[in-house]
């Protein structure tokens, strides 16, 4: 091929690219923005300049290819339909990821999709009101209007650029983009060929696929919960073991743990009297409810070789050990996504809810409505050994719905720090929810105190909650976690009869308060307290055991809590 022919063909090729860009500039830029802008922003925030430049131009090359394919390989009518469908589904994924990026500085992942599946419409409305508000909705509407006007009137077509300049510009853009694409393939093959990590749409599809597999796993768990339970030790003599399961509670917002506002007066008083032990260094294994409960109640942990649903669970073990099991809940009683808590409740001897409701219904009942259920359960115990799980709504969004008006102790005027007024209002609402939660937890303890029985009460929330502790982040997410989303309280109270009957247990509990701990080992601790063992029980995983491994690394979303999360202060 002569040099002139090659130059002519190359020029014709660049001219065709310029023609495509000129005719379909709006579509090309839309595909580029929807496909890679969120990832580019995330890497820019992380200071990864090399990746930012590489993906910017690789994404542009991809957008050119998509524009060409949809333009030239289909008849005009089919091309128009295909483009609209493609932009529509990419836009949905982009909007979801853009919000997650804005709110949490993270990209779409399994945790995000699981949270969507766990959330009912009422919670979604509260979520939108809390995080987006009318201003956010107005901004989103304005963006949509601007995009519509740009697509309709195509102002770029009014630009006057001669053919030669178009050809040269197209040549430069294509050459640079192709060079970066080749570089990306060679330097970052894990990103380029990693499957579902390239765009918001593929991330959403991949995460949804995994979330659906999790749903199927719930059904497998239902089938596996009836498996034979082998007990290697069953010396349990404690009359009442009470496990208060909290929700979205950040210990750094509790006065008991050093917070500046007095929002835990009852627990503070108990601590001063030596009635409770509160552990100082506990983190949750996950920052979403379903994922957390799948490990709190089973032998599955971060290092486990099998999925969580293939392990025995605490409810069936306590049943096999001769305990009457009670599940008392202020959360939903049914749900399309098979909330794992509902499965545990179904396998308890007794399960009662403050309300019979589906995932799609919620009339915002506060946790105080659990008190009659606790009274009835205690009254119906008849001297048997009992294991109680009391599942709270705790400090779940929206915080102002988690406490009665009479418990409005704090306002935005009480919040100090560099926050705007809206953030101060939300923080004060969360602190009021903590204040009411203190009343609930101490109230449940008092009910068992009145029985004068051999009782131990354990309080642990499923995960924490960030409340603008490190800037503009409020809530919890599985991806890109902050320490506030996983740092949780762990509190134990024992009756005088428990201390008399099991002095060595209470001494071990008191000695363990500074042990570092992650809640995926909770089942070992409860069984150790109860003197009930199975083949999966490991004393090195019980925080109160003298064999406890204090050097176990605590990993959250593949990040070392002590060296990567805690060390950065975020």
C-alpha positions as CSV (number, residue, x, y, z in Angstrom):
1,X,0.0,0.0,0.0
2,X,1.4,3.4,-1.0
3,X,2.0,6.1,1.5
4,X,-0.6,8.3,-0.3
5,X,-3.2,5.6,-0.2
6,X,-2.6,4.9,3.5
7,X,-2.8,8.6,4.3
8,X,-6.0,9.0,2.3
9,X,-7.6,6.1,4.0
10,X,-6.5,7.3,7.4
11,X,-7.9,10.7,6.6
12,X,-11.2,9.2,5.4
13,X,-11.4,7.2,8.6
14,X,-10.8,10.3,10.8
15,X,-13.4,12.2,8.6
16,X,-15.9,9.5,9.3
17,X,-15.2,9.8,13.1
18,X,-15.6,13.6,12.8
19,X,-18.9,13.0,10.9
20,X,-20.2,10.6,13.6
21,X,-19.2,13.1,16.4
22,X,-20.8,16.0,14.5
23,X,-24.1,14.2,13.8
24,X,-24.4,12.4,17.1
25,X,-22.4,14.5,19.5
26,X,-25.2,14.6,22.1
27,X,-25.6,10.8,22.1
28,X,-21.8,10.2,22.2
29,X,-21.3,12.6,25.2
30,X,-24.3,11.1,27.0
31,X,-22.8,7.6,26.7
32,X,-19.4,8.8,27.8
33,X,-20.8,10.7,30.9
34,X,-23.2,8.0,31.9
35,X,-20.6,5.3,31.4
36,X,-17.5,6.6,33.2
37,X,-17.9,9.9,34.9
38,X,-18.8,8.5,38.4
39,X,-15.7,6.3,38.3
40,X,-13.5,9.1,37.1
41,X,-14.8,11.4,40.0
42,X,-14.2,8.6,42.5
43,X,-10.6,8.1,41.3
44,X,-10.1,11.8,41.3
45,X,-11.2,12.1,44.9
46,X,-8.8,9.3,45.7
47,X,-5.9,11.1,43.9
48,X,-5.5,8.4,41.2
49,X,-4.6,10.8,38.4
50,X,-3.2,8.1,36.1
51,X,-6.4,6.1,36.3
52,X,-8.5,9.3,35.8
53,X,-6.7,10.1,32.5
54,X,-6.8,6.6,31.3
55,X,-10.5,6.0,31.9
56,X,-11.4,9.4,30.6
57,X,-10.0,8.7,27.2
58,X,-10.7,4.9,27.2
59,X,-14.3,5.8,28.0
60,X,-14.4,8.3,25.1
61,X,-13.1,5.7,22.7
62,X,-15.8,3.3,23.9
63,X,-18.5,6.0,23.5
64,X,-17.3,6.5,19.9
65,X,-17.6,2.8,19.2
66,X,-21.1,2.5,20.8
67,X,-22.2,5.5,18.7
68,X,-20.8,4.0,15.5
69,X,-22.4,0.5,16.2
70,X,-25.8,1.9,17.0
71,X,-25.7,4.2,14.1
72,X,-24.4,2.1,11.2
73,X,-25.3,-1.5,12.1
74,X,-29.1,-0.9,12.4
75,X,-31.8,0.7,10.3
76,X,-32.6,4.3,11.5
77,X,-35.8,3.3,13.3
78,X,-34.2,0.4,15.1
79,X,-31.2,2.5,16.0
80,X,-33.4,5.2,17.6
81,X,-35.2,2.6,19.7
82,X,-32.0,0.8,20.8
83,X,-30.4,4.1,21.7
84,X,-33.3,5.3,23.8
85,X,-33.4,1.9,25.7
86,X,-29.6,2.0,26.2
87,X,-29.6,5.6,27.5
88,X,-32.6,4.9,29.7
89,X,-31.1,2.0,31.6
90,X,-27.7,3.6,31.8
91,X,-29.3,6.7,33.2
92,X,-31.1,4.8,36.0
93,X,-27.8,3.1,37.0
94,X,-26.0,6.4,36.8
95,X,-28.5,8.3,39.0
96,X,-28.2,5.6,41.7
97,X,-24.5,5.5,41.6
98,X,-24.2,9.3,41.5
99,X,-26.2,9.6,44.7
100,X,-24.1,6.9,46.4
101,X,-21.0,8.6,45.3
102,X,-22.2,12.0,46.5
103,X,-23.5,10.7,49.9
104,X,-20.8,8.1,50.7
105,X,-17.9,8.6,48.3
106,X,-18.4,5.0,47.1
107,X,-19.6,3.3,43.9
108,X,-22.4,0.8,43.5
109,X,-21.9,-2.5,45.1
110,X,-23.7,-5.5,46.6
111,X,-24.2,-3.7,49.9
112,X,-26.0,-0.8,48.1
113,X,-28.3,-3.2,46.2
114,X,-29.0,-5.3,49.3
115,X,-30.0,-2.1,51.1
116,X,-32.4,-1.3,48.3
117,X,-33.9,-4.7,48.6
118,X,-34.2,-4.4,52.4
119,X,-35.8,-1.0,52.2
120,X,-39.6,-0.7,52.0
121,X,-41.4,2.3,50.3
122,X,-41.9,4.1,53.6
123,X,-38.2,3.9,54.5
124,X,-37.4,5.0,50.9
125,X,-39.6,8.1,51.4
126,X,-37.9,8.8,54.7
127,X,-34.5,8.3,53.0
128,X,-35.3,10.7,50.2
129,X,-36.6,13.3,52.6
130,X,-33.6,13.0,54.9
131,X,-30.8,12.9,52.3
132,X,-32.3,14.6,49.2
133,X,-35.1,16.9,50.3
134,X,-37.0,19.3,48.1
135,X,-33.8,21.1,47.2
136,X,-32.2,17.9,45.9
137,X,-35.2,16.9,44.0
138,X,-35.4,20.4,42.5
139,X,-31.7,20.1,41.4
140,X,-32.3,16.7,39.9
141,X,-35.3,18.1,38.0
142,X,-33.2,21.0,36.8
143,X,-30.5,18.7,35.5
144,X,-33.1,16.6,33.6
145,X,-34.5,19.8,32.0
146,X,-31.1,21.0,31.0
147,X,-30.2,17.7,29.5
148,X,-33.5,17.6,27.6
149,X,-33.0,21.1,26.2
150,X,-29.5,20.2,25.1
151,X,-30.7,17.1,23.3
152,X,-33.6,18.9,21.7
153,X,-31.8,22.0,20.5
154,X,-28.3,20.6,20.0
155,X,-26.4,23.8,20.4
156,X,-23.1,22.2,19.4
157,X,-24.4,21.9,15.8
158,X,-24.2,25.7,15.6
159,X,-20.4,25.6,16.0
160,X,-18.7,26.4,12.7
161,X,-15.6,24.2,12.3
162,X,-14.2,23.6,8.8
163,X,-13.7,20.0,7.5
164,X,-9.9,20.0,7.9
165,X,-10.1,21.1,11.5
166,X,-12.8,18.5,12.2
167,X,-10.6,15.8,10.7
168,X,-7.5,16.9,12.7
169,X,-9.4,17.1,15.9
170,X,-11.0,13.7,15.4
171,X,-7.6,12.3,14.6
172,X,-6.1,13.6,17.8
173,X,-8.9,12.5,20.0
174,X,-9.0,9.0,18.5
175,X,-5.3,8.5,18.6
176,X,-5.0,9.6,22.2
177,X,-8.0,7.6,23.3
178,X,-6.7,4.5,21.5
179,X,-3.3,4.9,23.1
180,X,-4.9,5.2,26.6
181,X,-7.1,2.2,25.9
182,X,-4.1,0.0,25.0
183,X,-2.3,1.4,28.1
184,X,-5.3,0.5,30.3
185,X,-5.4,-3.0,29.0
186,X,-1.7,-3.5,29.7
187,X,-1.3,-1.6,33.0
188,X,-4.7,-2.4,34.5
189,X,-6.0,-5.7,33.1
190,X,-7.9,-6.4,36.3
191,X,-10.0,-3.3,35.7
192,X,-10.4,-3.7,32.0
193,X,-11.2,-7.4,32.1
194,X,-12.7,-7.6,35.6
195,X,-16.2,-8.3,34.4
196,X,-18.8,-6.1,36.1
197,X,-16.7,-3.2,37.4
198,X,-16.4,-0.9,34.4
199,X,-19.6,1.2,34.4
200,X,-22.5,2.0,36.7
201,X,-24.8,-0.2,34.6
202,X,-22.5,-3.3,34.8
203,X,-21.9,-2.7,38.5
204,X,-25.6,-2.5,39.1
205,X,-26.2,-5.6,37.1
206,X,-23.5,-7.5,38.8
207,X,-24.5,-6.4,42.3
208,X,-28.2,-7.2,41.6
209,X,-27.2,-10.7,40.4
210,X,-25.3,-11.3,43.6
211,X,-28.2,-9.9,45.7
212,X,-30.6,-12.2,44.0
213,X,-28.3,-15.1,44.8
214,X,-28.4,-13.9,48.4
215,X,-32.2,-14.1,48.2
216,X,-32.0,-17.7,47.0
217,X,-29.5,-18.3,49.8
218,X,-32.2,-17.2,52.3
219,X,-34.5,-19.9,50.9
220,X,-31.7,-22.4,51.3
221,X,-31.2,-21.3,54.9
222,X,-34.9,-22.0,55.6
223,X,-34.3,-25.6,54.4
224,X,-31.0,-26.0,56.3
225,X,-32.2,-24.6,59.7
226,X,-33.8,-27.9,60.6
227,X,-30.5,-29.8,60.3
228,X,-29.4,-32.0,63.2
229,X,-27.8,-30.0,66.0
230,X,-24.9,-31.8,67.7
231,X,-24.1,-30.6,71.2
232,X,-20.7,-31.5,72.6
233,X,-21.5,-29.8,75.9
234,X,-24.8,-28.8,77.4
235,X,-24.3,-27.6,81.0
236,X,-26.5,-24.5,80.6
237,X,-28.2,-23.6,83.9
238,X,-28.9,-19.9,83.5
239,X,-32.6,-19.2,83.8
240,X,-32.8,-16.2,81.4
241,X,-30.4,-15.2,78.6
242,X,-31.6,-12.0,77.0
243,X,-30.2,-10.7,73.8
244,X,-31.3,-7.2,72.9
245,X,-30.6,-6.7,69.3
246,X,-30.3,-3.0,68.5
247,X,-30.3,-1.1,65.2
248,X,-28.0,1.5,63.6
249,X,-26.3,2.5,66.9
250,X,-23.0,4.4,66.8
251,X,-21.3,4.1,70.2
252,X,-19.5,7.4,69.6
253,X,-22.8,9.1,70.0
254,X,-23.4,7.6,73.4
255,X,-22.5,9.5,76.6
256,X,-21.6,6.2,78.1
257,X,-18.8,6.0,75.6
258,X,-17.6,9.6,76.0
259,X,-20.0,11.6,73.8
260,X,-20.5,15.2,75.1
261,X,-24.3,15.2,75.4
262,X,-25.9,13.3,78.3
263,X,-28.1,11.0,76.2
264,X,-27.5,7.7,78.1
265,X,-28.5,8.7,81.7
266,X,-29.8,5.3,82.7
267,X,-26.9,3.3,81.4
268,X,-24.5,5.9,82.9
269,X,-26.1,5.3,86.3
270,X,-25.8,1.6,86.0
271,X,-22.2,1.8,85.0
272,X,-21.4,4.0,88.0
273,X,-23.0,1.4,90.3
274,X,-21.0,-1.4,88.6
275,X,-24.2,-3.1,87.3
276,X,-23.2,-3.2,83.7
277,X,-20.1,-3.9,81.8
278,X,-19.6,-2.1,78.5
279,X,-16.9,-3.3,76.1
280,X,-14.8,-0.5,74.6
281,X,-13.5,-1.9,71.3
282,X,-16.2,-3.7,69.4
283,X,-16.9,-3.5,65.7
284,X,-19.7,-5.0,63.6
285,X,-18.9,-7.4,60.8
286,X,-21.1,-5.5,58.3
287,X,-23.0,-2.3,58.1
288,X,-26.3,-3.6,56.8
289,X,-28.8,-5.6,58.8
290,X,-29.2,-8.8,56.8
291,X,-25.4,-9.3,56.3
292,X,-24.8,-8.6,60.0
293,X,-27.5,-10.9,61.3
294,X,-26.3,-13.7,59.0
295,X,-23.0,-13.7,61.0
296,X,-24.1,-12.7,64.5
297,X,-26.4,-15.7,64.7
298,X,-24.3,-18.3,62.9
299,X,-20.7,-19.6,63.1
300,X,-19.9,-17.9,59.8
301,X,-17.2,-15.3,60.1
302,X,-14.8,-13.4,57.8
303,X,-12.5,-16.3,57.6
304,X,-15.2,-18.9,57.2
305,X,-14.7,-21.4,54.2
306,X,-18.5,-21.8,53.7
307,X,-21.4,-19.5,53.1
308,X,-23.2,-18.4,56.2
309,X,-26.4,-20.3,55.4
310,X,-24.5,-23.7,55.7
311,X,-23.8,-23.2,59.4
312,X,-25.9,-24.0,62.4
313,X,-27.6,-21.0,64.0
314,X,-28.0,-19.8,67.5
315,X,-31.8,-20.2,67.7
316,X,-31.8,-23.9,66.8
317,X,-28.8,-24.5,69.1
318,X,-30.6,-23.0,72.0
319,X,-33.7,-25.0,71.1
320,X,-31.7,-28.2,71.1
321,X,-30.1,-27.3,74.4
322,X,-33.5,-27.2,76.1
323,X,-34.1,-23.5,76.1
324,X,-37.5,-22.0,75.3
325,X,-36.7,-19.4,72.5
326,X,-38.6,-16.1,72.2
327,X,-38.3,-13.7,69.3
328,X,-39.9,-10.3,70.2
329,X,-39.7,-7.7,67.5
330,X,-40.6,-4.2,66.6
331,X,-39.4,-4.8,63.0
332,X,-41.3,-6.2,60.0
333,X,-43.0,-9.6,60.4
334,X,-42.8,-10.5,56.7
335,X,-41.0,-9.3,53.6
336,X,-40.5,-10.3,50.0
337,X,-36.7,-10.4,50.3
338,X,-36.8,-13.0,53.1
339,X,-35.2,-10.9,55.8
340,X,-33.0,-13.3,57.8
341,X,-34.4,-12.1,61.1
342,X,-37.8,-13.4,60.0
343,X,-36.4,-16.8,59.4
344,X,-34.8,-16.9,62.9
345,X,-38.1,-15.7,64.3
346,X,-40.0,-18.5,62.5
347,X,-37.7,-21.1,64.2
348,X,-38.2,-19.7,67.7
349,X,-40.7,-21.4,70.0
350,X,-42.4,-18.1,70.5
351,X,-42.4,-15.1,68.1
352,X,-44.4,-11.9,68.6
353,X,-44.3,-8.6,66.8
354,X,-45.5,-5.2,67.9
355,X,-47.4,-5.1,64.6
356,X,-48.2,-7.5,61.8
357,X,-46.8,-5.8,58.8
358,X,-45.1,-6.6,55.5
359,X,-41.9,-4.9,54.2
360,X,-44.2,-2.5,52.3
361,X,-46.0,-1.3,55.5
362,X,-44.8,0.7,58.4
363,X,-46.7,2.9,60.8
364,X,-43.7,4.0,62.8
365,X,-44.3,2.3,66.1
366,X,-41.6,3.1,68.7
367,X,-39.7,0.5,70.7
368,X,-41.7,1.1,73.9
369,X,-44.4,-1.0,72.4
370,X,-42.1,-4.0,73.0
371,X,-42.6,-3.7,76.8
372,X,-45.9,-5.5,76.9
373,X,-44.5,-8.3,74.7
374,X,-41.6,-8.7,77.1
375,X,-44.0,-8.7,80.1
376,X,-46.1,-11.4,78.5
377,X,-43.0,-13.5,77.7
378,X,-41.7,-13.3,81.2
379,X,-45.1,-14.1,82.6
380,X,-45.4,-17.2,80.4
381,X,-41.9,-18.5,81.2
382,X,-43.1,-20.9,84.0
383,X,-39.7,-21.4,85.5
384,X,-38.2,-22.8,82.3
385,X,-34.8,-21.9,80.8
386,X,-35.5,-19.1,78.4
387,X,-33.5,-17.4,75.6
388,X,-35.0,-14.1,74.5
389,X,-34.1,-12.0,71.4
390,X,-35.7,-8.5,71.6
391,X,-35.3,-6.9,68.2
392,X,-35.4,-3.1,68.3
393,X,-35.9,-0.5,65.6
394,X,-33.3,1.4,67.6
395,X,-31.8,4.4,65.8
396,X,-32.9,3.5,62.3
397,X,-33.6,6.2,59.7
398,X,-35.6,8.5,60.0
399,X,-34.3,9.3,63.4
400,X,-37.2,11.6,64.4
401,X,-39.6,8.6,64.0
402,X,-37.7,6.5,66.6
403,X,-38.7,8.3,69.7
404,X,-41.9,9.9,71.2
405,X,-42.2,13.6,71.3
406,X,-41.7,13.6,75.1
407,X,-38.1,12.3,74.5
408,X,-37.2,15.4,72.4
409,X,-34.3,16.4,74.7
410,X,-31.9,17.9,72.3
411,X,-32.2,20.4,69.5
412,X,-29.8,21.8,66.9
413,X,-28.8,24.4,69.5
414,X,-27.1,21.7,71.5
415,X,-24.9,20.5,68.6
416,X,-21.5,22.1,68.5
417,X,-19.0,21.7,65.7
418,X,-18.7,22.7,62.1
419,X,-22.1,21.7,60.8
420,X,-24.8,23.5,58.9
421,X,-28.2,23.9,60.5
422,X,-29.8,21.0,58.6
423,X,-27.0,18.7,59.8
424,X,-27.3,19.9,63.3
425,X,-31.0,19.1,63.2
426,X,-30.4,15.6,62.0
427,X,-27.6,15.0,64.6
428,X,-29.9,16.2,67.4
429,X,-32.6,13.8,66.2
430,X,-30.1,11.0,66.2
431,X,-29.0,11.9,69.8
432,X,-32.7,11.9,70.8
433,X,-33.1,8.4,69.3
434,X,-30.0,7.4,71.4
435,X,-31.6,9.0,74.5
436,X,-34.8,7.0,73.9
437,X,-32.8,3.8,73.1
438,X,-31.2,4.2,76.6
439,X,-34.7,4.3,78.1
440,X,-35.7,1.1,76.2
441,X,-32.5,-0.9,76.9
442,X,-32.5,0.0,80.6
443,X,-36.3,-0.6,80.8
444,X,-35.9,-4.2,79.5
445,X,-33.1,-4.7,82.0
446,X,-35.3,-3.4,84.8
447,X,-38.1,-5.9,83.8
448,X,-35.7,-8.8,84.3
449,X,-34.3,-7.3,87.4
450,X,-37.7,-7.5,88.9
451,X,-37.9,-11.3,88.4
452,X,-35.1,-11.8,90.9
453,X,-34.0,-14.7,88.6
454,X,-30.6,-16.0,87.3
455,X,-30.4,-13.6,84.3
456,X,-27.9,-12.1,82.0
457,X,-28.8,-9.4,79.5
458,X,-26.6,-8.7,76.4
459,X,-27.2,-5.6,74.3
460,X,-25.6,-5.3,70.8
461,X,-26.8,-3.4,67.7
462,X,-26.5,-4.9,64.2
463,X,-24.2,-2.1,63.0
464,X,-23.3,1.5,63.6
465,X,-24.3,4.7,61.8
466,X,-22.4,7.7,60.5
467,X,-24.0,11.0,61.5
468,X,-21.9,13.6,59.7
469,X,-19.0,12.4,61.9
470,X,-16.5,12.9,59.1
471,X,-18.1,15.5,57.0
472,X,-21.2,15.1,54.8
473,X,-21.8,11.4,55.3
474,X,-25.0,10.3,57.1
475,X,-26.2,6.7,57.2
476,X,-24.4,3.4,56.6
477,X,-23.2,1.6,53.5
478,X,-21.3,-1.6,52.9
479,X,-18.9,-0.1,50.5
480,X,-16.2,2.5,51.6
481,X,-17.1,2.2,55.3
482,X,-16.2,4.7,57.9
483,X,-15.4,3.6,61.5
484,X,-18.7,5.2,62.7
485,X,-20.7,2.8,60.6
486,X,-19.2,-0.3,62.4
487,X,-18.1,0.9,65.9
488,X,-20.9,-0.4,68.1
489,X,-21.6,-0.7,71.8
490,X,-21.6,-4.1,73.5
491,X,-23.2,-4.0,77.0
492,X,-23.8,-6.8,79.5
493,X,-25.9,-6.7,82.7
494,X,-26.3,-9.6,85.2
495,X,-28.7,-10.0,88.0
496,X,-27.5,-10.5,91.6
497,X,-28.5,-14.2,91.4
498,X,-26.4,-14.6,88.3
499,X,-23.4,-13.1,90.0
500,X,-24.0,-15.5,93.0
501,X,-24.4,-18.6,90.8
502,X,-21.7,-17.8,88.2
503,X,-19.1,-15.5,89.9
504,X,-16.4,-16.8,87.5
505,X,-18.5,-15.8,84.5
506,X,-19.0,-12.3,85.7
507,X,-15.3,-11.9,86.6
508,X,-14.4,-13.0,83.1
509,X,-16.9,-10.5,81.6
510,X,-15.4,-7.7,83.6
511,X,-11.8,-8.6,82.7
512,X,-12.6,-8.6,79.0
513,X,-13.9,-5.0,78.5
514,X,-10.8,-3.8,76.5
515,X,-10.5,-6.9,74.3
516,X,-10.7,-6.0,70.6
517,X,-13.7,-7.8,69.1
518,X,-15.8,-8.2,66.0
519,X,-19.4,-9.3,66.1
520,X,-19.2,-12.2,63.7
521,X,-17.9,-14.1,66.8
522,X,-20.9,-13.3,68.9
523,X,-22.4,-16.8,68.8
524,X,-19.2,-18.1,70.4
525,X,-19.5,-15.6,73.3
526,X,-23.2,-16.4,74.0
527,X,-22.6,-20.1,73.9
528,X,-19.6,-19.7,76.2
529,X,-21.7,-17.8,78.7
530,X,-24.4,-20.4,78.5
531,X,-22.0,-23.4,78.8
532,X,-23.3,-24.8,75.6
533,X,-20.9,-26.1,72.9
534,X,-21.2,-27.6,69.4
535,X,-18.3,-28.9,67.2
536,X,-18.1,-25.4,65.6
537,X,-17.6,-23.6,69.0
538,X,-14.2,-22.1,69.4
539,X,-13.1,-20.6,72.7
540,X,-10.5,-18.4,70.9
541,X,-13.5,-16.5,69.5
542,X,-15.3,-15.9,72.7
543,X,-14.4,-12.5,74.1
544,X,-14.8,-13.6,77.7
545,X,-12.8,-16.8,77.4
546,X,-9.2,-17.0,78.7
547,X,-8.2,-18.6,75.4
548,X,-9.6,-15.6,73.4
549,X,-7.4,-14.5,70.5
550,X,-6.9,-10.8,70.9
551,X,-4.6,-10.6,67.9
552,X,-7.3,-11.7,65.3
553,X,-7.3,-9.2,62.4
554,X,-10.7,-7.5,62.0
555,X,-11.5,-7.1,58.4
556,X,-14.5,-5.1,57.1
557,X,-15.1,-5.1,53.3
558,X,-11.6,-6.4,52.9
559,X,-10.2,-3.5,54.8
560,X,-8.2,-4.0,58.0
561,X,-10.2,-2.1,60.7
562,X,-7.2,-1.4,63.0
563,X,-4.6,-0.6,60.3
564,X,-6.7,0.9,57.4
565,X,-10.0,2.3,58.9
566,X,-9.2,3.2,62.4
567,X,-5.7,4.5,61.6
568,X,-7.1,7.0,59.1
569,X,-9.7,8.2,61.6
570,X,-12.5,7.5,59.1
